[in-house]
Amino acid sequence: GLSFDVYLDAKAEYARLNEDYEDSGERALAFAEWADGQNVSAEQAQIMRDTLAPLSGNMRKLTENGLDLDAASEIDDALENLGDGASSADRYLAIAELPISEAEKDMALEGIMSDSAYEKFRRAADAGIDAYDYCSFLEAISYYSGDGRQDRIWAYIDNMPISKAQKDALHLAAGYKESTLEKAPWNR
C-alpha cells in the first residue's frame, strides 16, 4: 500500500497536472512518468497510477503487455498519427516500422491484435519471420480481393526469399487452412 504522505503528494501532483493538461491521456501519461520517478516501489507507483490517473486505450494495453512508458508512448503516437481510417494492417505495420526491438514489437502487437491475429503472428515469428516482414505481408495482401485472390497471394508468398516453412506460416496467416498447403506452388 501507500503511506498517507505519499498519497497526499500524489494527489497534489495530479491536481497540478490537471491544471497543466486538458487532455486526459496526456495528463495520465505525465502522472505515470511522475509516479515512476518517485522513491517508491514499482508496485506503489502502479497503485498511484491506477488510483489517480489510470492509463486508457492503447497506452493501457501496451503497458499491461510489459512495455515501459516511453516505448508505449512512442507506439501510441505512431498509431494516433494514422488517424481513425487506418486498417488493422496499417496499424500493425506502423508498429513494425518503429525503431524498437523485436521483443517490444511483439509486446505491442500482442496488445493491439485480436487473439487469433496474434496467434498467426506468433506462428510466423516462430518460423523466423520478423515483425516488419510479417506486417508488410499483411499490408500487401490487404489489397487483394475477388476472383484469383488466393492465386495472387500464393504468387506473392512464392516469390518471397524465405524457407518453405516460413511460406507455410504466411499461407496460414493469410487465413487459409492447413489442408490447402499441399496445393500451394512452393509445396508442389
C-alpha positions as CSV (number, residue, x, y, z in Angstrom):
1,G,0.0,0.0,0.0
2,L,0.8,3.7,0.1
3,S,1.6,5.8,3.1
4,F,-0.8,8.7,3.7
5,D,2.0,11.2,2.9
6,V,2.9,9.6,-0.4
7,Y,-0.8,9.5,-1.3
8,L,-1.2,13.2,-0.5
9,D,1.9,14.0,-2.6
10,A,0.4,12.1,-5.5
11,K,-2.9,13.8,-5.1
12,A,-1.2,17.2,-5.1
13,E,0.9,16.3,-8.2
14,Y,-2.3,15.1,-10.0
15,A,-4.1,18.4,-9.2
16,R,-1.1,20.3,-10.6
17,L,-1.1,18.2,-13.7
18,N,-4.9,18.7,-14.0
19,E,-4.3,22.4,-14.4
20,D,-1.5,21.9,-17.0
21,Y,-3.1,19.3,-19.3
22,E,-6.6,19.4,-20.8
23,D,-6.2,16.1,-22.5
24,S,-6.8,13.2,-20.0
25,G,-4.5,10.9,-21.9
26,E,-1.6,13.3,-21.8
27,R,-2.3,14.0,-18.1
28,A,-2.3,10.3,-17.3
29,L,1.0,9.8,-19.1
30,A,2.6,12.8,-17.3
31,F,1.3,11.4,-14.0
32,A,2.6,7.9,-14.8
33,E,6.0,9.4,-15.6
34,W,6.0,11.4,-12.3
35,A,4.9,8.3,-10.3
36,D,7.6,6.1,-11.8
37,G,10.2,8.8,-10.9
38,Q,9.2,8.8,-7.2
39,N,11.2,7.0,-4.5
40,V,8.6,4.2,-4.2
41,S,8.4,0.6,-5.3
42,A,7.1,-0.3,-8.8
43,E,4.0,-1.7,-7.1
44,Q,3.4,1.5,-5.2
45,A,3.9,3.6,-8.4
46,Q,1.4,1.3,-10.1
47,I,-1.1,1.8,-7.3
48,M,-0.7,5.6,-7.7
49,R,-1.2,5.4,-11.4
50,D,-4.2,3.1,-11.2
51,T,-5.9,5.0,-8.4
52,L,-5.4,8.6,-9.6
53,A,-4.8,8.6,-13.3
54,P,-5.3,5.2,-15.0
55,L,-4.0,4.9,-18.5
56,S,-6.6,4.1,-21.1
57,G,-6.9,2.8,-24.6
58,N,-3.7,1.7,-26.4
59,M,-1.5,3.0,-23.5
60,R,-3.2,0.7,-21.1
61,K,-3.0,-2.3,-23.4
62,L,0.7,-1.6,-24.2
63,T,1.9,-1.1,-20.6
64,E,-0.2,-4.1,-19.4
65,N,1.8,-6.2,-22.0
66,G,5.1,-5.1,-20.4
67,L,6.2,-2.1,-22.4
68,D,7.7,0.8,-20.5
69,L,6.0,4.2,-20.7
70,D,8.5,5.6,-23.2
71,A,8.1,2.7,-25.7
72,A,4.3,2.6,-25.1
73,S,4.1,6.4,-25.7
74,E,6.1,6.1,-28.9
75,I,3.9,3.4,-30.2
76,D,0.7,5.2,-29.2
77,D,1.9,8.3,-31.0
78,A,2.5,6.3,-34.2
79,L,-0.9,4.7,-34.0
80,E,-2.6,8.1,-33.3
81,N,-0.9,9.7,-36.3
82,L,-2.5,7.1,-38.6
83,G,-6.0,8.5,-37.9
84,D,-9.3,6.8,-37.5
85,G,-9.5,5.3,-41.0
86,A,-6.4,3.2,-40.6
87,S,-6.8,-0.5,-41.2
88,S,-5.5,-3.2,-38.9
89,A,-2.7,-3.9,-41.3
90,D,-1.8,-0.2,-41.3
91,R,-1.7,-0.2,-37.5
92,Y,0.5,-3.4,-37.4
93,L,2.9,-2.0,-40.0
94,A,3.2,1.3,-38.1
95,I,4.5,-0.7,-35.1
96,A,6.7,-2.9,-37.2
97,E,8.4,0.2,-38.7
98,L,9.3,1.7,-35.4
99,P,13.0,1.7,-34.2
100,I,12.3,-0.6,-31.3
101,S,13.4,-4.1,-30.5
102,E,11.6,-7.2,-31.9
103,A,10.6,-8.1,-28.3
104,E,8.9,-4.6,-27.9
105,K,7.2,-5.0,-31.3
106,D,5.9,-8.4,-30.2
107,M,4.5,-7.0,-26.9
108,A,2.9,-4.1,-28.9
109,L,1.4,-6.4,-31.5
110,E,0.0,-8.7,-28.8
111,G,-1.6,-5.6,-27.2
112,I,-3.4,-4.4,-30.2
113,M,-4.1,-7.6,-32.2
114,S,-7.0,-9.9,-31.6
115,D,-6.1,-13.2,-30.1
116,S,-6.4,-15.1,-33.4
117,A,-4.4,-12.4,-35.3
118,Y,-1.7,-12.6,-32.6
119,E,-1.6,-16.4,-32.8
120,K,-1.0,-16.2,-36.6
121,F,1.8,-13.6,-36.0
122,R,3.4,-15.8,-33.4
123,R,3.3,-18.8,-35.7
124,A,5.1,-16.8,-38.4
125,A,7.6,-15.3,-35.8
126,D,8.3,-18.8,-34.5
127,A,9.1,-19.8,-38.1
128,G,11.6,-17.0,-38.3
129,I,9.7,-14.1,-39.9
130,D,10.3,-10.8,-38.2
131,A,7.6,-8.3,-37.4
132,Y,8.3,-6.0,-40.3
133,D,8.2,-8.7,-42.9
134,Y,5.1,-10.2,-41.4
135,C,3.3,-6.8,-41.2
136,S,4.4,-5.8,-44.7
137,F,3.0,-9.1,-46.0
138,L,-0.4,-8.4,-44.3
139,E,-0.4,-4.8,-45.7
140,A,0.4,-6.1,-49.3
141,I,-2.3,-8.8,-49.3
142,S,-4.9,-6.5,-47.8
143,Y,-5.3,-5.0,-51.3
144,Y,-6.1,-8.4,-53.0
145,S,-9.7,-9.2,-53.4
146,G,-12.2,-11.1,-55.6
147,D,-11.6,-13.9,-58.0
148,G,-8.0,-15.1,-58.0
149,R,-7.2,-13.7,-54.6
150,Q,-5.7,-16.9,-53.4
151,D,-3.5,-17.3,-56.5
152,R,-2.2,-13.8,-56.2
153,I,-1.4,-14.3,-52.5
154,W,0.3,-17.6,-53.3
155,A,2.4,-16.0,-56.0
156,Y,3.3,-13.2,-53.6
157,I,4.4,-15.7,-51.0
158,D,6.2,-18.0,-53.5
159,N,8.3,-15.0,-54.8
160,M,9.5,-14.2,-51.2
161,P,13.1,-15.3,-50.5
162,I,12.1,-17.3,-47.4
163,S,12.0,-21.0,-46.5
164,K,9.1,-23.4,-47.2
165,A,8.2,-23.4,-43.5
166,Q,8.0,-19.6,-43.5
167,K,5.9,-19.6,-46.6
168,D,3.6,-22.2,-45.0
169,A,3.3,-19.8,-41.9
170,L,2.3,-16.9,-44.2
171,H,-0.2,-19.1,-46.0
172,L,-1.9,-19.8,-42.7
173,A,-1.6,-16.1,-41.7
174,A,-3.5,-15.2,-44.8
175,G,-6.4,-17.2,-43.5
176,Y,-6.0,-20.4,-45.5
177,K,-6.4,-23.8,-44.0
178,E,-3.6,-26.3,-43.4
179,S,-5.4,-28.7,-45.7
180,T,-4.7,-26.4,-48.7
181,L,-1.0,-26.2,-48.1
182,E,-0.3,-29.1,-50.4
183,K,-1.8,-27.1,-53.3
184,A,0.5,-24.1,-52.7
185,P,3.1,-23.7,-55.5
186,W,6.1,-24.0,-53.2
187,N,4.8,-27.4,-52.0
188,R,4.2,-29.0,-55.4
